[in-house]
Amino acid sequence: MLSMPKAPFVATFLVWQILLSIIFLGRRYRVNQLFGCFLVAIGVIITVASGSNPGHSLKGAGIFWSLLMIVSFLLQAADTVLKEVIFLDAAQRLKGGVDLFVVNSYGSAFQALFICLLLPFLSKLWGIPFSQLPIYLRDGAACFLNLGTLSSGCDGAPLLPLLFVLVNMGFNISLLHLLKISSAIVSSLASTFSVPISVYVFTLPLPYLGVASSLPTGFVAGAVILVMGLLIYSWTPTASPSSACSSSAN
């Protein structure tokens, strides 16, 4: 689920995707599609920000971290557009196209590789001395496998972590399949629909979640705006009879 101050920058992700797809794929978008993307971004921001204080969070983030967040969304958008380019190129060059599990495996492998390479820098950001990082990794593995006597935060392991991994893999592969048969923009818009669903699920009295919380004030408004944006984006204007006759005459 998105968190503040990340939520207000969701719009930049769609903007980067639209710009990159126009540059590298030659896409052209109708006015209703651009307006639909705008409404989806607004709906996500309202849904997530309704339960927090966005002004305080954005003020605490600072200009540098805000710009860094915007640049990071550029890289994520480039990742989705690059995958779309790979699928389109594979459909022309290969008979059966490229396998979804191959693309997902390569993406996960390179993600793990770069996280390992950036561990000295990331550990400093996390406030963990690099010399103590092996201890944290050991305790994390023990918590994941529910070995030993650690904190109560390990309740439900290893079933819950494994369930999270399986659901995450299924979600990513589903989005990849949608990207393969449609586009990066459609895949991203569909994934945003999971935001209000996640917010709602975390208000239910589920095991290991503690006391169920109430829905944020602007949840319904944000969800309605998000769904309206999806419908407007998917709406295809019908051609008028006069324009259809003129096109057939030509």
N, C-alpha and C positions, 0 to 999 in steps of 0.2 A: 504494500500500500504506500502511496506517496506521502511524504511528510513535508512540513514547512521547514525551511523556506523553499523547498524544491517545487512545490505545487505551482506557484505563480509562473515558473519558467517552462511549464508544459507546453505553452503556446509556442515557445521558441523551437521546440522539437518538431512540431508540425511545420513551422515556417522553414526550418532547415530542410526537412524532407521535401517540401514543395519546391524549393529553390534547386535542390540537387537533382530532383527528378526532371525539372525543366531543363537544366543544363546538360545532364548526362543521358537522359532518356528522351528528350524532346517532347515531354508531356505538355499538354495545354489543358487548363482547368476552367470549367465554367464558373460563372459568378455564384451559383447556388452551392457548388462544391467548396469554394473558398469560404463562403459564409457558413456552411455547415461545419467546416474545420474550426472556424472561429468560435461557433457556439459550443462545440465539443470541448475545446480548451477552457472556455469560460465555465462550462458545467463541471468539469473536473476540479477547477480551482475553487469554485463555490462549495462543492461537495466536501473537499478535503479541508479547506480553510474554515469551514463553519464551526469546526470543533476546536479551533485554536485561535491564537492571536497573531494574524499575519503581519500586522504592522510592526509589532515588537520583534518578530522573527526576522523580517527583512532588514530592519534597522540593525540588528545584531550581526547579520551576515557580512555587511560591509561591501564596498564596491568591488574589491579584488575577488572575493569569493563568489559574488554574483556573476562577474564576468567569467570566472573559471567555470561556473555551473553552465553558463550559456555556451561556452566553448565545448564542454563535455557533451552537451546535447548535440552539437554539430558532429562530433565523432560517432555518437549513437545513431544519428540520422544517416550518416555516411555508411554505417554498417548495414542498415536495412536496405538502402538503395543499392549498395554493392551486391548484396544477396539477390536482389531482384535482377540485376544485370547478369549475375551468374546463372540464374534460372532461365532467363530469356536466351542467353547464349547457348546454354546446354540443350535447350529445346530445339535449337537449330542445328547444332553440331552432333548431338547424341540422339539416338532413336528413342530411348526410354527416358531421356532427361537425366538429371542428377538426383541421386537418392537423398531424401530429407535427412536421414540419420547420418549420412556422410557430412553434409553441411553443418548439422548441429554438433557432431563430434569434433570436427575441425575448429569450429567456433569456440567450443568449450575448452578444447586442448590449448588453443592460443590464449584464451582468457586466463586459464590456470598458469600458463607459462609466464605471462607478463605480471601476474600477481606475485608469483615467486620472485621474479626479477626486481619487482618494486617493493618487496617486503622491508628492506632497510628504510626506505623513505616513508612507507605507510606506517610502520611501527612508530616512527617519530611523530607522525600526525595523530596516531592513536594514544600517544603519551606512554608508550611501552618501550623501555630500553631494549635495544636490539639484542643485548646479551641475555635478557630474560625471555626473549621470544620463544625459545624451545620449551620453557616451562609452561607458557600459556598454551602452546600447541599441544603439549602433553595433557594438560588439564582439560583442554577442549575435546581431545579425542576420548578421554575418560568419561567426560560428561555425555558425549555423543553415544558411547556404548553403555552408559549407565554403570560404570565400574567404580568401585570405591565409595567413599562417603564424601561427596562434594556438596555444593549448595543445593537448596530446594529447587533451583531453576532447572535442574536436570530431570524433573519429574516427567514421566511419559517416554523417556528415551529407553531403547533406541527406536521404538515404534513410531513416535511422532516425527523425529528427524527423517526417518526413511520414508514416511508418508509424504512429508514435505518435498523430498527429493523426487519421488515418483510423480506427484502432482505438478511440480515445477517442470519436469521433463515433458510430461504430457501437454502442459500449457505451451511450452516453447515450440514443440513439434507441431501442435495445432496451428500456432501463429505462422510457423514456417510454411505449412501446407496452404494456409490462406494467402500468404505472400506469393507463393508459387502460382496459384490459380488466379490471383487478382493483381494486387500491387502493394507496395510498401505502405502507402497512405491508408488503404483499406485495412490492412493488417493492424496498423497502429490505432486507427479509429475503433476497430473491434476490441482491441486490448483495453482501451480506455473504459469500455463498458464494465470491465471487471472491478473498477474503482468503487462505484456505489455498491456493487455486490459485496465486495470485501468489507466496506464500512458497515453494511447491514449485518453481515455474518458475525463480525466482532461485537455486536450488541446482543447476540443470543447467549443464553446460559449454557455454553458448551463446556465440556470437561477441560481442565487445565487453563482456562481463561480467567478464572476468578469470578468476581461478581459481574453480572451482565450490566452493561452501561446503556444509557438511552441514546437515541439517535440525535445527531447534531441538529441545530435549529434549521440550518439551510440545506439539509440533506435532500429533502423532497424537491426543493426548487432547483438545486444543482443537478439532480438526477433527471428531472423533466427537461431542463435545458440541454443536457447531454444527449438524451434520446431524440429531442427535436433536431439537434445538429446532425445526428446520424441519419435521420429520415430525410432532412433537406439535402444532405450530401448524396444520398442514394437516389434522390428523385431525378427522373429524366424527363425534361420538357417534351411534350408531344408536339409533333410538327403540325402546323395549321394546314387545312385542305388546299388553300391557295399555293402555299410553298411546296406542298407535295406534288401538286399538278405541274407547277413550273419546273420542279426537279425532274419529274418523269418526262416532261416535254424535251428537256435538254438531253 
